[in-house]
Amino acid sequence: MAADGKEAPVVIVRVPATSANVGVGFDCLGIALDLTATFLLTPADELAIDGCEERFRGEDNLVWQSYLQACRELGCEPTPLKITIFSPIPLSGGLGSSSTCVIAGVAAAQVLGRGAYDRDECLELATRIEGHPDNVAPAIMGGLVSSFVEDDDTTSTRMDIADNLRFIAVAPPYEVRTADARRVLPKEVPASTAVWQMGRCVAVVRALETGDAELLGKANHDKLHEPYRSRLIPDFEPLKKAALDAGACAFMISGSGSTMLAVADGDELASAVHDALAEARPGFWLRTLSANSLGTTVDLN
């Protein structure tokens, strides 16, 4: 309750999970998925954080730190917050859980400090805090997003994803450290590899927009990162085989892993792929998802 006796405002931020790279779109493409983290942020007398592991409930919490940094950038005076988190997104890596926290903190700073949520400004600030737009851009904008950065300027282009496509996410009970995922990549690649990627990346974008599963399967064969990062995920090859044998049109590492993503054309094939992955690795986290077209939503109660 506020000092004047009125109920303190509650900022409600809903942010979808995301999958970066989408195979051949390394460090360029990302998609938003219909698995949503919800954050309730309320001015309070002291910082209080609920809904996450004990180790994330202190001053170094990513939502809180993002809120503080956004307040500094916006020239707003921060206030202690009560932060309540409802997130079904696994922390094992690859579905943008950290980006949801960054966006929640930035949106809260905008609403509580400026009185309104601004999508473009949120994208700019969240990209600065996160260090790259790969996940924050699709999480904020929804759909399929292509991004590139020049100096400090980020350009993100949003496209729709066809309704027939389903995304089956599977996460093993171990993480891939981002530093390791970067370390295994080659410093340089041949021009022929760049040409291979560019042609297929354009085709993948078109396939996702139109729902052309055949084209998606034909085009989505990465040479830039998956041959190297898959070595850090012992279950990648067995799960890829299980998914493709069951009818998936594509299988890829989600972000830098350890989560992986299969793509299927329609609910029937998606169900078959889901069952095949569950049988191949019982106990792994597994969800069948559609694309999220809304992106981040922010309400004030």
Buried (B, 14 or more C-beta within 10 A) or exposed (E): EEEEEEEBEBBBBBBBBBBBBBBBBBBBBBBBBBBBBBBBBBBBEEBEBEBBEEEBBEEEBBBBBBBBBBBEBBEBEBBEBBBBBEBEBBEBBBBBBBBBBBBBBBBBBBBBBBEEBBBEBBBBBBBBBBEBBBBBBBBBBBBBBBBEEEEEEBEBEBBEBBEBBBBBBBBBEEBBEEEBBEEBBEEEEEEEBEEBBEEBBEBBBBBBBBBBBEBBBBBBBBBBBBEBBBEBBEBBEEBBEBBBEBBBBBBBBBBBBBBBBBBBBBEEBBBBBBBBBBEBBEEBBBBBBBBBBEBBBBEEE
